[in-house]
Amino acid sequence: MKGKLIVFEGPEGCGKSTQAQMAFEYLKGRGIKTVLLREPGGNVISEKIRAIILDPAHKAMTKKTELLLYIASRAQIIEEKLKPLLDGGTAVILDRFSLSTLVYQGYARGLDKKQIKILNDYVAKGVKVFMTVVFDVTAQEAKKRMSKREKHDRLDAEAAAFHRKVRAGYLAEAANNKSIYLIKTDGKSKEEIFNETIKLLCKKRVC
């Protein structure tokens, strides 16, 4: 594939969506053909799946149902958006991807990680991640940031233990994968985090 897939990841409240938007605007401003997408979502079908997953009213949703909905959403965005864009030489900044599923449904929900990897690989054939940036945030700082949100979804409402497992999962994966880059966000302004992010992207010849 000619284009590069750059994935921004992290626990709830880490600021990854803000950084994704800022990085997108920066690359676009430099004349780099870039598209910003999110997961779950990014197209009509996947956005509808996103609404089902994150609806706070869906408390009865099982772990396996949640997992398969994420996989279904990913399958759609890969075929409809990612493959064509990457084949055409476009850089894609993606707000969450397969690592989120491994962390949230594997580490935090306790589902079989090997099975999750098999499902991720099944739908992602032909699409390779160039690099993943994980924005780390402590539970205390995340809680502070999330308290400022106007709306809270089903995952926001999870117990503190769930969010601790999510963070631990990201840290574990980052420690064992050279293509995952960790940026600490506690005590930093969004501009300071952005400067670190762009420095990393440019070092990897994205910009």
C-alpha positions in Angstrom: 0.0 0.0 0.0 1.3 3.5 -0.9 -0.4 5.3 1.9 0.5 5.2 5.6 -1.9 4.2 8.3 -1.2 6.0 11.6 -3.3 5.0 14.5 -3.9 7.0 17.7 -4.8 5.0 20.7 -5.3 5.3 24.5 -7.6 5.0 27.5 -10.7 7.1 27.9 -9.7 10.7 28.6 -6.2 10.5 27.1 -6.8 13.2 24.6 -6.1 11.1 21.5 -9.1 12.5 19.5 -7.9 16.1 20.1 -4.3 15.1 19.0 -5.7 13.2 15.9 -7.5 16.3 14.8 -4.5 18.6 15.4 -2.2 16.2 13.6 -4.6 15.9 10.7 -4.7 19.7 10.3 -0.9 19.9 10.6 -0.2 17.3 7.9 -2.9 18.7 5.6 -1.4 22.2 6.0 1.9 20.8 4.8 0.3 19.6 1.6 0.3 15.9 2.6 -2.8 14.1 1.3 -4.3 13.0 4.6 -7.7 11.8 5.9 -8.9 11.6 9.5 -11.2 8.7 10.4 -12.5 7.1 13.7 -13.3 3.7 15.0 -15.9 2.5 15.4 -17.4 4.7 12.7 -16.0 6.4 9.6 -18.9 5.6 7.3 -22.7 5.3 7.4 -22.9 1.6 8.5 -20.1 1.8 11.0 -21.4 5.0 12.6 -24.7 3.2 13.2 -22.9 0.3 14.8 -21.0 2.8 16.9 -24.3 4.3 18.2 -25.4 0.8 19.3 -22.1 0.0 21.0 -21.8 3.2 23.0 -25.5 3.8 23.9 -25.6 3.9 27.7 -29.0 2.3 27.6 -27.5 -1.0 26.2 -26.4 -2.3 29.6 -27.4 -5.8 28.7 -24.9 -6.1 25.9 -22.7 -9.1 26.3 -18.9 -9.2 26.0 -19.0 -11.3 22.8 -21.7 -9.1 21.2 -19.6 -6.0 21.9 -16.6 -7.7 20.4 -18.3 -8.8 17.2 -19.9 -5.4 16.7 -16.5 -3.8 16.8 -15.2 -6.3 14.4 -18.2 -5.8 12.1 -17.6 -2.0 12.1 -13.9 -2.5 11.4 -14.6 -4.8 8.4 -16.8 -2.2 6.9 -14.4 0.7 7.2 -11.5 -1.4 5.9 -13.3 -2.3 2.7 -15.1 1.0 2.2 -12.5 3.5 3.2 -9.1 2.3 4.4 -8.1 0.0 1.5 -9.0 2.5 -1.3 -7.4 5.4 0.5 -4.2 3.6 1.4 -3.9 2.1 -2.1 -4.3 5.6 -3.5 -1.4 6.9 -1.5 -3.3 8.8 1.2 -2.1 9.0 4.7 -4.8 8.0 7.2 -4.9 9.1 10.8 -7.2 6.7 12.5 -8.7 7.3 15.9 -8.6 3.7 17.3 -8.1 0.5 15.5 -7.5 -3.2 16.3 -5.3 -2.5 19.3 -8.4 -1.0 21.0 -10.2 -4.3 20.6 -7.4 -6.3 22.0 -7.1 -4.0 25.0 -10.7 -3.3 25.8 -12.2 -6.7 25.0 -9.1 -8.8 25.8 -7.3 -7.2 28.7 -10.3 -5.4 30.3 -13.2 -7.7 29.4 -11.2 -10.9 29.7 -12.0 -12.4 26.4 -9.5 -14.7 24.7 -6.7 -12.5 23.2 -5.8 -15.1 20.6 -9.3 -15.3 19.3 -9.4 -11.5 19.1 -6.2 -11.4 17.1 -7.6 -14.0 14.7 -10.7 -11.9 14.2 -8.7 -8.7 13.8 -6.4 -10.4 11.2 -9.4 -11.8 9.4 -11.0 -8.4 8.7 -7.7 -6.5 8.3 -6.1 -8.6 5.4 -4.2 -6.3 3.1 -4.2 -3.4 5.6 -1.1 -2.8 7.7 -0.6 -0.3 10.4 2.5 1.9 9.8 2.7 3.1 13.4 0.6 3.4 16.5 0.8 6.2 19.0 -0.6 5.4 22.5 -1.4 8.5 24.6 -1.1 7.4 28.2 -3.0 8.9 31.1 -3.3 8.0 34.8 -6.7 7.1 36.2 -6.8 10.2 38.3 -6.0 12.5 35.4 -8.4 10.7 33.1 -11.3 11.1 35.6 -10.6 14.8 35.9 -10.7 15.2 32.1 -13.8 13.1 31.6 -15.7 15.0 34.3 -15.7 18.0 31.9 -17.4 16.0 29.1 -21.0 17.1 28.4 -22.0 13.5 27.4 -20.9 10.1 28.7 -21.2 6.9 26.7 -21.5 3.3 27.9 -17.7 2.8 28.2 -17.2 6.1 30.1 -19.6 4.7 32.7 -17.5 1.6 33.4 -16.1 1.0 36.9 -12.6 2.3 37.7 -11.2 -1.2 37.7 -12.2 -1.6 34.1 -10.3 1.6 33.1 -7.3 0.5 35.1 -7.2 -2.8 33.1 -7.5 -0.8 29.9 -4.5 1.3 30.8 -2.5 -1.7 31.9 -3.3 -3.4 28.6 -2.0 -0.5 26.6 1.2 -0.3 28.6 1.8 -4.0 28.2 1.3 -3.9 24.5 3.5 -0.9 24.1 6.3 -2.5 26.1 6.3 -5.6 23.7 5.8 -4.0 20.3 8.4 -1.7 18.6 5.8 -0.2 16.3 3.8 1.2 19.3 5.0 4.5 20.6 4.0 5.8 24.0 3.4 9.5 24.9 2.7 10.4 28.5 0.1 13.1 28.8 -0.3 13.8 32.6 0.6 17.4 33.5 1.0 18.5 29.9 -1.0 21.0 27.8 -2.5 19.8 24.5 0.1 21.9 22.7 3.0 20.2 24.5 1.5 16.8 23.7 1.0 17.9 20.1 4.7 19.0 19.8 5.8 15.5 21.0 3.4 13.9 18.6 4.5 15.8 15.5 8.2 15.3 16.4 7.5 11.6 16.5 5.6 11.6 13.2 8.3 13.6 11.5 11.0 11.3 12.9 9.1 8.4 11.3 9.0 10.4 8.0 5.2 10.9 8.0 5.7 14.7 7.7 
